[in-house]
Amino acid sequence: MSQLDLSRKRKRGDKVFKFKVFGAGGYPAASNGSFLENIRALLEFGQVETNPMSTWSFQLEARRHPLLLFVVEEPVDFSCTHCRYTGWGHHMICNKNYHFLLPSKSGSDEYAKTNAIELHRETHSLHGVLHSNGFGHLLCINGGSGLPGYQIMEFWDRLCSGLGAREVSLRDSANKKGMELRLLHSVAYGRPWFGQWEYTFKRGSYGVDKEMYQNAIKTIQNVPLTLIAHQFGFGSEIQVIFCRYQQLSSHSLMTLGDVFHFMLELKCRVSEESSGYSAIMSDASCRWSPKRVEKAIHVVVEALKRAEFQWVSRQHVRDVARAYIGDTGLLDFVLKSLGNHMVGKYLVRRCLNPVTKVLEYCLEDVSRTFSKQEANLTPQQKISWAQLIKDLLCLYSNILGDHNPITRNGAFAAIHLASRVILDAKHLAKEYRMPVEEGNKKIYCRVNILNNADQEVAATPYHCVVVRSGATFDEVRREAERTLGETYLALMNMAAEAMRPQGADAVVRAGSKVELVCRQGEGEVYPDGPVVNCVCGARDDDGERMVSCDLCRAWQHTSCVRIPDHHAVPDIFLCTGCEQDILRFRCYATSTPI
């Protein structure tokens, strides 16, 4: 694994950027140029790190939590496997990759001690890579208590949009408490969890296409609850859960999609119950009586209320509470233990101010996030967060899970097959829009390669090129050659033989598209990939485990040829077609007289 050696001592005066708006609306850098120009403008605001690969860092502030964003510029002379899995294997090889890293807490602690951080580490809070052509991949995202996954996704989406990325893919493996979110959210909302940020189906594994994926979602969403309740029997736990949420709902829940949708919407409104009092009393170091601890907690919360939900220093809270609690040891214990705990309807937040390095506290009224619908429920109708999660896990494992034999037989076979199709739709992508602006004109150009037979082949997608208003053909051509030469390895010294703009005007208009024609040079223009010919219908590498036939060299999925995942790939393997050819040859040789 690549490791970054970041030996520069960080100074307290380094600029701190706001996490919630970083990358949006020209913050911190204006984003009105091409993708590479936007990247360079952003990096001018970063701190240069000492490292063999060019590296910049940004200090970010999120909920008063200090974060470090690293941007690593990696020279490239090889093809990208993630592009091949996504279906971009026909793209030309780019000059550079730009890695965006948000290390996890453990990674940040490691950096603080060793000044080094692993580049390809699966435990990073965020690791995304953008190629110099604007296409990229979200490689990993790991949310936590300090920074939830949806906030990391919003940050990544803002960053890609602000930089002018073209299209970004990901391999959806998000799960929560053992539930695959691409399946759970597809049943509830008709889209994966990443669909909240407009990531849609790009490519399926094992021959799954978009039509199969959409039909599977419709099938599983429209399964009647009466059919499921009948299959499990009267009085079963599944039927009890259905009745429980039907009573909570203001409308009829008729299908499987209805009940999962209602439960996930309810989950967003129900706060996770966590008592700060009980958590503190369970601490082995607590030597005070429950009555004294409860009084101290009440005093601290009241002191934070006086701050009107603003962040205040620990010393300020302690000084206010000292007027009512004389035992400073008890106060220090409560302040240490109360951070990020629930007390009634309030959440006591605690974090270190990244600028002043002072510990601060804030009170958050979580009841404000409850909807009016929940507020109108009677006490008997309200449900705890723990009960809701328990019911959700029960429905998922018994109805959508593949370990239950009931879901493989009869009418449930359709649920099992539809679930398998949805789970095999792992590769998602989002295409970012190309804006058209006046002033400095943005035009879009691509390269057509002339092969040895003088046939034109589209070699690149359209790329944004910024030219001055009123630029001539020659100026547009030179700027396009420069931009594309900086983007692709094979076009570093390109010289276009012709340029064809849309229309017949002598001046290229803003937002128009042009094509540059050049002759194919030497060297590798397109990456080579394996020849896939699997029995499931797959004809391209989808990233799943495969085995190659020793005769025809075609690759097939190990699961499709019945090689279990826990078994090693055999040293010698023949596909079914080659085996049949050998058998036919033996029969022919035996029956033919010498």
Order of alpha helices (4+ residues) and beta strands (2+ residues): beta-beta-alpha-beta-beta-beta-alpha-beta-alpha-beta-beta-beta-alpha-beta-beta-beta-alpha-beta-alpha-alpha-alpha-alpha-alpha-alpha-beta-alpha-alpha-beta-beta-beta-alpha-alpha-alpha-beta-beta-beta-beta-alpha-beta-beta-beta-beta-alpha
